[in-house]
Amino acid sequence: MKASMSDFMAVSGEALGDRKVVRFGTAASEVRLAVADGDRRRPVGFTCYAVGAGADIAVQRTDILDGFSGLVAGTTYYLSQTTPGEITITRPTSGEVQVVGVAMTSTDMNVGFFGEEGTFNEIIMRDQVTGGLVKLSVADGVLVITPV
């Protein structure tokens, strides 16, 4: 896992797998698996590793997160409406629509937990190869990278 300035530490309210979407629980600093089931409890990030209940867990809210497998580059991912903690490429047709990020490669996702669809529009970030700034956006389901 690449270090990110957007990580925060929490306590797992249940056993959590690696790269699972979580929301805040009822206890202070507690996170639990998130699901877009209509209860309006927004997701707050991805787990950075697997832990048992009651353990400390790093959660990443934004930035590039590696360690996934099988992602489709340029594809927008949503929080599942049926399986807690999981993501899907199928945009929900009703109820909550929670965008969680855009795949950069088959293993890396540009993570963004900013609310419902329509608020995750673009991100400005530094290109690690050239050092210049680039704007990442999605147009018609295609990832667009534009120098700034």
C-alpha positions in Angstrom: 0.0 0.0 0.0 1.3 3.5 -0.9 1.1 5.9 2.0 -1.6 8.6 1.7 -2.2 11.8 3.5 -5.9 11.0 3.4 -5.7 7.9 5.7 -7.3 8.1 9.1 -7.3 5.6 12.0 -10.4 4.1 13.4 -11.5 1.0 15.4 -13.2 -1.9 13.6 -16.8 -2.5 14.9 -16.7 -5.9 13.2 -14.3 -8.1 11.3 -13.2 -6.2 8.1 -11.6 -7.5 5.0 -9.0 -5.7 2.9 -10.2 -3.0 0.4 -13.7 -2.9 1.9 -15.9 0.2 2.0 -16.7 1.3 5.5 -19.0 3.9 7.2 -18.9 5.3 10.7 -20.6 3.1 13.3 -22.5 4.2 16.4 -19.5 4.2 18.8 -16.8 6.9 18.7 -14.1 6.2 16.1 -15.8 3.0 15.0 -16.2 1.9 11.4 -18.4 -0.9 10.0 -19.1 -2.2 6.5 -21.1 0.2 4.3 -24.0 -0.6 2.0 -26.1 1.8 -0.1 -29.4 0.4 1.4 -31.3 3.7 1.8 -30.3 4.4 5.4 -28.3 7.5 4.2 -25.2 6.5 6.2 -22.5 7.6 3.8 -19.3 5.6 3.3 -16.1 7.2 4.6 -13.3 5.2 2.9 -11.7 1.9 2.1 -10.0 -0.3 4.6 -6.2 -0.5 4.0 -5.9 -4.1 5.3 -8.0 -6.8 7.0 -8.6 -6.9 10.8 -10.7 -8.5 13.4 -13.4 -6.8 15.4 -12.1 -4.2 17.9 -8.7 -3.7 16.1 -7.3 -0.5 14.9 -7.7 0.0 11.1 -6.4 2.5 8.6 -9.1 3.9 6.3 -8.3 5.8 3.1 -10.7 8.5 2.1 -9.1 10.0 -1.1 -6.1 9.7 -3.3 -4.8 6.7 -5.2 -5.2 3.3 -3.4 -3.4 0.3 -4.8 -3.9 -3.4 -3.9 -7.2 -4.1 -5.8 -7.5 -6.8 -8.5 -9.7 -7.0 -11.5 -10.6 -3.3 -11.8 -11.4 -1.9 -15.2 -9.3 1.3 -15.9 -11.5 4.4 -16.4 -14.5 2.8 -14.9 -16.5 4.5 -12.2 -17.2 2.3 -9.1 -20.2 2.5 -6.8 -21.0 1.2 -3.3 -23.1 -2.0 -3.6 -26.7 -1.8 -2.6 -26.8 -5.4 -1.6 -23.4 -6.6 -0.3 -21.9 -4.7 2.6 -18.4 -3.4 2.0 -18.4 -4.3 -1.7 -18.1 -2.2 -4.9 -19.8 -2.6 -8.2 -19.5 -1.1 -11.7 -23.3 -1.3 -12.1 -24.8 2.1 -11.4 -27.9 1.7 -9.2 -31.1 2.7 -10.9 -32.9 3.8 -7.8 -32.2 4.6 -4.2 -28.8 5.7 -3.0 -26.1 6.1 -5.7 -22.7 6.4 -3.9 -19.7 6.8 -6.1 -16.5 5.5 -4.4 -13.9 6.1 -7.1 -12.6 5.6 -10.6 -10.2 2.8 -11.5 -6.8 4.0 -12.8 -5.5 0.5 -13.6 -6.6 -3.0 -12.8 -5.0 -2.6 -9.4 -5.2 1.1 -8.5 -8.3 3.3 -7.8 -8.6 7.0 -7.5 -10.7 6.9 -4.3 -13.2 9.6 -3.5 -15.9 9.6 -0.8 -17.7 12.9 -1.4 -21.3 11.9 -1.3 -23.8 10.9 -4.0 -23.2 10.7 -7.7 -22.6 14.0 -9.3 -20.3 15.3 -6.7 -17.3 13.2 -7.8 -16.5 15.3 -10.9 -12.8 15.8 -11.2 -9.6 15.6 -9.2 -6.3 17.6 -9.6 -3.2 15.6 -8.7 0.5 15.6 -9.3 1.8 13.3 -12.0 4.5 11.2 -10.2 6.5 10.8 -13.4 6.6 14.3 -14.8 5.9 16.2 -11.6 3.3 18.4 -13.3 -0.3 18.7 -12.3 -3.0 16.8 -14.2 -6.8 16.9 -14.0 -8.6 13.5 -13.9 -12.2 13.5 -14.9 -14.7 11.1 -16.4 -16.6 11.9 -19.6 -19.1 9.4 -21.0 -17.6 6.6 -18.9 -14.1 7.3 -20.1 -11.2 8.5 -17.8 -9.8 11.8 -19.2 -6.4 13.0 -18.0 -5.6 16.6 -18.9 -2.4 18.6 -18.1 -3.2 21.7 -15.9 
